[in-house]
Amino acid sequence: MLRYALAFFILALVAAFFGFGGIASASAGIAKILFFVFLIVFAVTAVMGVTAGRRVP
């Protein structure tokens, strides 16, 4: 998922360089959303990993 965010970010930079404002802003918005989704998924899995190691039989 982080790879998709990076791809949309690069697409936004290229589109901004060539002057396509609408495409650049849309790609940047998608990259930002995917990045935050990645951070949330990472935080959830990190917390689950830490709590799974603390189980006492």
Biopython code that builds the backbone (N, CA, C, O; Angstrom):
import numpy as np
from Bio.PDB.StructureBuilder import StructureBuilder

atoms = [
    (1, "MET", "N", (0.830, -1.185, 0.000)),
    (1, "MET", "CA", (0.000, 0.000, 0.000)),
    (1, "MET", "C", (0.878, 1.254, 0.000)),
    (1, "MET", "O", (0.537, 2.262, -0.619)),
    (2, "LEU", "N", (1.987, 1.178, 0.687)),
    (2, "LEU", "CA", (2.895, 2.319, 0.697)),
    (2, "LEU", "C", (3.472, 2.544, -0.699)),
    (2, "LEU", "O", (3.757, 3.678, -1.083)),
    (3, "ARG", "N", (3.640, 1.469, -1.447)),
    (3, "ARG", "CA", (4.135, 1.578, -2.819)),
    (3, "ARG", "C", (3.141, 2.352, -3.698)),
    (3, "ARG", "O", (3.545, 3.145, -4.548)),
    (4, "TYR", "N", (1.834, 2.114, -3.485)),
    (4, "TYR", "CA", (0.813, 2.844, -4.248)),
    (4, "TYR", "C", (0.823, 4.329, -3.886)),
    (4, "TYR", "O", (0.676, 5.186, -4.757)),
    (5, "ALA", "N", (0.994, 4.626, -2.610)),
    (5, "ALA", "CA", (1.053, 6.022, -2.188)),
    (5, "ALA", "C", (2.244, 6.721, -2.829)),
    (5, "ALA", "O", (2.135, 7.864, -3.271)),
    (6, "LEU", "N", (3.372, 6.038, -2.877)),
    (6, "LEU", "CA", (4.559, 6.620, -3.505)),
    (6, "LEU", "C", (4.354, 6.802, -5.006)),
    (6, "LEU", "O", (4.792, 7.799, -5.580)),
    (7, "ALA", "N", (3.687, 5.837, -5.639)),
    (7, "ALA", "CA", (3.420, 5.946, -7.078)),
    (7, "ALA", "C", (2.511, 7.136, -7.382)),
    (7, "ALA", "O", (2.762, 7.879, -8.331)),
    (8, "PHE", "N", (1.468, 7.320, -6.590)),
    (8, "PHE", "CA", (0.586, 8.465, -6.815)),
    (8, "PHE", "C", (1.294, 9.782, -6.518)),
    (8, "PHE", "O", (1.016, 10.792, -7.164)),
    (9, "PHE", "N", (2.201, 9.780, -5.550)),
    (9, "PHE", "CA", (2.963, 10.992, -5.257)),
    (9, "PHE", "C", (3.860, 11.365, -6.429)),
    (9, "PHE", "O", (3.944, 12.534, -6.805)),
    (10, "ILE", "N", (4.530, 10.374, -7.006)),
    (10, "ILE", "CA", (5.394, 10.634, -8.164)),
    (10, "ILE", "C", (4.558, 11.092, -9.355)),
    (10, "ILE", "O", (4.957, 11.998, -10.088)),
    (11, "LEU", "N", (3.393, 10.463, -9.548)),
    (11, "LEU", "CA", (2.495, 10.890, -10.618)),
    (11, "LEU", "C", (2.053, 12.333, -10.415)),
    (11, "LEU", "O", (1.946, 13.089, -11.381)),
    (12, "ALA", "N", (1.797, 12.721, -9.179)),
    (12, "ALA", "CA", (1.410, 14.099, -8.888)),
    (12, "ALA", "C", (2.544, 15.068, -9.198)),
    (12, "ALA", "O", (2.305, 16.153, -9.727)),
    (13, "LEU", "N", (3.784, 14.680, -8.871)),
    (13, "LEU", "CA", (4.916, 15.556, -9.166)),
    (13, "LEU", "C", (5.123, 15.730, -10.667)),
    (13, "LEU", "O", (5.387, 16.836, -11.140)),
    (14, "VAL", "N", (5.003, 14.634, -11.410)),
    (14, "VAL", "CA", (5.170, 14.707, -12.863)),
    (14, "VAL", "C", (4.055, 15.540, -13.489)),
    (14, "VAL", "O", (4.306, 16.358, -14.374)),
    (15, "ALA", "N", (2.828, 15.330, -13.026)),
    (15, "ALA", "CA", (1.707, 16.096, -13.569)),
    (15, "ALA", "C", (1.844, 17.583, -13.228)),
    (15, "ALA", "O", (1.522, 18.441, -14.050)),
    (16, "ALA", "N", (2.313, 17.881, -12.039)),
    (16, "ALA", "CA", (2.514, 19.285, -11.662)),
    (16, "ALA", "C", (3.618, 19.916, -12.502)),
    (16, "ALA", "O", (3.531, 21.090, -12.863)),
    (17, "PHE", "N", (4.652, 19.145, -12.813)),
    (17, "PHE", "CA", (5.750, 19.657, -13.622)),
    (17, "PHE", "C", (5.266, 20.045, -15.022)),
    (17, "PHE", "O", (5.699, 21.053, -15.580)),
    (18, "PHE", "N", (4.372, 19.240, -15.577)),
    (18, "PHE", "CA", (3.866, 19.522, -16.921)),
    (18, "PHE", "C", (2.673, 20.467, -16.922)),
    (18, "PHE", "O", (2.187, 20.830, -17.993)),
    (19, "GLY", "N", (2.192, 20.871, -15.765)),
    (19, "GLY", "CA", (1.144, 21.876, -15.693)),
    (19, "GLY", "C", (-0.274, 21.340, -15.658)),
    (19, "GLY", "O", (-1.217, 22.097, -15.887)),
    (20, "PHE", "N", (-0.452, 20.069, -15.380)),
    (20, "PHE", "CA", (-1.794, 19.517, -15.274)),
    (20, "PHE", "C", (-2.237, 19.637, -13.814)),
    (20, "PHE", "O", (-2.033, 18.717, -13.022)),
    (21, "GLY", "N", (-2.834, 20.757, -13.471)),
    (21, "GLY", "CA", (-3.188, 21.041, -12.078)),
    (21, "GLY", "C", (-4.219, 20.104, -11.502)),
    (21, "GLY", "O", (-4.085, 19.679, -10.355)),
    (22, "GLY", "N", (-5.241, 19.767, -12.259)),
    (22, "GLY", "CA", (-6.295, 18.902, -11.742)),
    (22, "GLY", "C", (-5.810, 17.500, -11.475)),
    (22, "GLY", "O", (-6.145, 16.905, -10.450)),
    (23, "ILE", "N", (-5.017, 16.964, -12.395)),
    (23, "ILE", "CA", (-4.481, 15.612, -12.216)),
    (23, "ILE", "C", (-3.492, 15.589, -11.057)),
    (23, "ILE", "O", (-3.460, 14.631, -10.284)),
    (24, "ALA", "N", (-2.698, 16.626, -10.937)),
    (24, "ALA", "CA", (-1.704, 16.679, -9.867)),
    (24, "ALA", "C", (-2.371, 16.730, -8.500)),
    (24, "ALA", "O", (-1.940, 16.037, -7.578)),
    (25, "SER", "N", (-3.404, 17.530, -8.357)),
    (25, "SER", "CA", (-4.063, 17.630, -7.052)),
    (25, "SER", "C", (-4.818, 16.351, -6.717)),
    (25, "SER", "O", (-4.861, 15.949, -5.554)),
    (26, "ALA", "N", (-5.413, 15.709, -7.713)),
    (26, "ALA", "CA", (-6.114, 14.451, -7.460)),
    (26, "ALA", "C", (-5.133, 13.361, -7.056)),
    (26, "ALA", "O", (-5.404, 12.608, -6.120)),
    (27, "SER", "N", (-4.011, 13.262, -7.735)),
    (27, "SER", "CA", (-3.009, 12.250, -7.398)),
    (27, "SER", "C", (-2.403, 12.506, -6.023)),
    (27, "SER", "O", (-2.156, 11.568, -5.265)),
    (28, "ALA", "N", (-2.167, 13.752, -5.706)),
    (28, "ALA", "CA", (-1.621, 14.076, -4.396)),
    (28, "ALA", "C", (-2.623, 13.735, -3.294)),
    (28, "ALA", "O", (-2.232, 13.265, -2.225)),
    (29, "GLY", "N", (-3.891, 13.965, -3.543)),
    (29, "GLY", "CA", (-4.915, 13.614, -2.560)),
    (29, "GLY", "C", (-5.003, 12.116, -2.340)),
    (29, "GLY", "O", (-5.121, 11.660, -1.203)),
    (30, "ILE", "N", (-4.946, 11.350, -3.417)),
    (30, "ILE", "CA", (-4.979, 9.890, -3.298)),
    (30, "ILE", "C", (-3.743, 9.388, -2.558)),
    (30, "ILE", "O", (-3.845, 8.500, -1.711)),
    (31, "ALA", "N", (-2.588, 9.945, -2.868)),
    (31, "ALA", "CA", (-1.354, 9.537, -2.186)),
    (31, "ALA", "C", (-1.431, 9.835, -0.694)),
    (31, "ALA", "O", (-0.980, 9.035, 0.125)),
    (32, "LYS", "N", (-1.996, 10.977, -0.343)),
    (32, "LYS", "CA", (-2.115, 11.342, 1.066)),
    (32, "LYS", "C", (-3.057, 10.380, 1.799)),
    (32, "LYS", "O", (-2.755, 9.946, 2.910)),
    (33, "ILE", "N", (-4.181, 10.049, 1.189)),
    (33, "ILE", "CA", (-5.139, 9.127, 1.807)),
    (33, "ILE", "C", (-4.509, 7.747, 1.987)),
    (33, "ILE", "O", (-4.625, 7.148, 3.057)),
    (34, "LEU", "N", (-3.845, 7.241, 0.950)),
    (34, "LEU", "CA", (-3.222, 5.924, 1.044)),
    (34, "LEU", "C", (-2.116, 5.893, 2.094)),
    (34, "LEU", "O", (-1.934, 4.881, 2.772)),
    (35, "PHE", "N", (-1.383, 6.984, 2.233)),
    (35, "PHE", "CA", (-0.326, 7.044, 3.232)),
    (35, "PHE", "C", (-0.896, 6.962, 4.637)),
    (35, "PHE", "O", (-0.356, 6.246, 5.480)),
    (36, "PHE", "N", (-1.979, 7.682, 4.904)),
    (36, "PHE", "CA", (-2.578, 7.649, 6.230)),
    (36, "PHE", "C", (-3.232, 6.299, 6.514)),
    (36, "PHE", "O", (-3.200, 5.828, 7.651)),
    (37, "VAL", "N", (-3.818, 5.677, 5.506)),
    (37, "VAL", "CA", (-4.362, 4.326, 5.684)),
    (37, "VAL", "C", (-3.228, 3.362, 6.025)),
    (37, "VAL", "O", (-3.387, 2.503, 6.892)),
    (38, "PHE", "N", (-2.095, 3.495, 5.356)),
    (38, "PHE", "CA", (-0.937, 2.658, 5.654)),
    (38, "PHE", "C", (-0.484, 2.857, 7.094)),
    (38, "PHE", "O", (-0.177, 1.883, 7.782)),
    (39, "LEU", "N", (-0.436, 4.096, 7.558)),
    (39, "LEU", "CA", (-0.015, 4.351, 8.936)),
    (39, "LEU", "C", (-0.968, 3.722, 9.943)),
    (39, "LEU", "O", (-0.525, 3.180, 10.956)),
    (40, "ILE", "N", (-2.266, 3.788, 9.679)),
    (40, "ILE", "CA", (-3.249, 3.212, 10.589)),
    (40, "ILE", "C", (-3.111, 1.692, 10.630)),
    (40, "ILE", "O", (-3.131, 1.093, 11.705)),
    (41, "VAL", "N", (-2.973, 1.072, 9.459)),
    (41, "VAL", "CA", (-2.820, -0.385, 9.404)),
    (41, "VAL", "C", (-1.525, -0.803, 10.099)),
    (41, "VAL", "O", (-1.503, -1.812, 10.805)),
    (42, "PHE", "N", (-0.462, -0.051, 9.912)),
    (42, "PHE", "CA", (0.803, -0.354, 10.577)),
    (42, "PHE", "C", (0.663, -0.265, 12.093)),
    (42, "PHE", "O", (1.145, -1.141, 12.811)),
    (43, "ALA", "N", (0.010, 0.782, 12.584)),
    (43, "ALA", "CA", (-0.158, 0.948, 14.026)),
    (43, "ALA", "C", (-0.996, -0.182, 14.618)),
    (43, "ALA", "O", (-0.675, -0.696, 15.690)),
    (44, "VAL", "N", (-2.064, -0.569, 13.931)),
    (44, "VAL", "CA", (-2.918, -1.646, 14.432)),
    (44, "VAL", "C", (-2.153, -2.962, 14.488)),
    (44, "VAL", "O", (-2.238, -3.685, 15.481)),
    (45, "THR", "N", (-1.410, -3.280, 13.438)),
    (45, "THR", "CA", (-0.669, -4.541, 13.441)),
    (45, "THR", "C", (0.475, -4.517, 14.455)),
    (45, "THR", "O", (0.799, -5.554, 15.035)),
    (46, "ALA", "N", (1.081, -3.374, 14.675)),
    (46, "ALA", "CA", (2.135, -3.282, 15.683)),
    (46, "ALA", "C", (1.570, -3.508, 17.076)),
    (46, "ALA", "O", (2.175, -4.222, 17.876)),
    (47, "VAL", "N", (0.426, -2.918, 17.381)),
    (47, "VAL", "CA", (-0.200, -3.115, 18.688)),
    (47, "VAL", "C", (-0.631, -4.566, 18.856)),
    (47, "VAL", "O", (-0.465, -5.142, 19.930)),
    (48, "MET", "N", (-1.183, -5.158, 17.804)),
    (48, "MET", "CA", (-1.590, -6.573, 17.881)),
    (48, "MET", "C", (-0.383, -7.478, 18.089)),
    (48, "MET", "O", (-0.477, -8.469, 18.814)),
    (49, "GLY", "N", (0.742, -7.159, 17.471)),
    (49, "GLY", "CA", (1.951, -7.946, 17.647)),
    (49, "GLY", "C", (2.498, -7.855, 19.045)),
    (49, "GLY", "O", (2.977, -8.849, 19.592)),
    (50, "VAL", "N", (2.437, -6.678, 19.634)),
    (50, "VAL", "CA", (2.938, -6.498, 20.999)),
    (50, "VAL", "C", (2.033, -7.204, 21.997)),
    (50, "VAL", "O", (2.520, -7.844, 22.929)),
    (51, "THR", "N", (0.720, -7.094, 21.814)),
    (51, "THR", "CA", (-0.197, -7.722, 22.763)),
    (51, "THR", "C", (-0.243, -9.232, 22.594)),
    (51, "THR", "O", (-0.534, -9.936, 23.560)),
    (52, "ALA", "N", (0.031, -9.753, 21.414)),
    (52, "ALA", "CA", (0.022, -11.198, 21.211)),
    (52, "ALA", "C", (1.190, -11.857, 21.938)),
    (52, "ALA", "O", (1.083, -13.011, 22.354)),
    (53, "GLY", "N", (2.272, -11.161, 22.093)),
    (53, "GLY", "CA", (3.425, -11.712, 22.788)),
    (53, "GLY", "C", (3.272, -11.732, 24.307)),
    (53, "GLY", "O", (4.066, -12.380, 24.989)),
    (54, "ARG", "N", (2.286, -11.050, 24.844)),
    (54, "ARG", "CA", (2.105, -10.947, 26.298)),
    (54, "ARG", "C", (1.061, -11.914, 26.853)),
    (54, "ARG", "O", (0.717, -11.819, 28.031)),
    (55, "ARG", "N", (0.560, -12.817, 26.062)),
    (55, "ARG", "CA", (-0.450, -13.752, 26.551)),
    (55, "ARG", "C", (0.179, -14.749, 27.516)),
    (55, "ARG", "O", (1.231, -15.324, 27.237)),
    (56, "VAL", "N", (-0.474, -14.942, 28.641)),
    (56, "VAL", "CA", (0.000, -15.867, 29.662)),
    (56, "VAL", "C", (-0.957, -17.051, 29.689)),
    (56, "VAL", "O", (-2.156, -16.863, 29.892)),
    (57, "PRO", "N", (-0.446, -18.288, 29.485)),
    (57, "PRO", "CA", (-1.353, -19.451, 29.474)),
    (57, "PRO", "C", (-1.903, -19.792, 30.839)),
    (57, "PRO", "O", (-2.675, -20.742, 30.974)),
]
sb = StructureBuilder()
sb.init_structure("model")
sb.init_model(0)
sb.init_chain("A")
sb.init_seg("    ")
for serial, (resi, resn, name, xyz) in enumerate(atoms, 1):
    if name == "N":
        sb.init_residue(resn, " ", resi, " ")
    sb.init_atom(name, np.array(xyz, "f"), 0.0, 1.0, " ", f" {name:<3s}", serial, name[0])
structure = sb.get_structure()
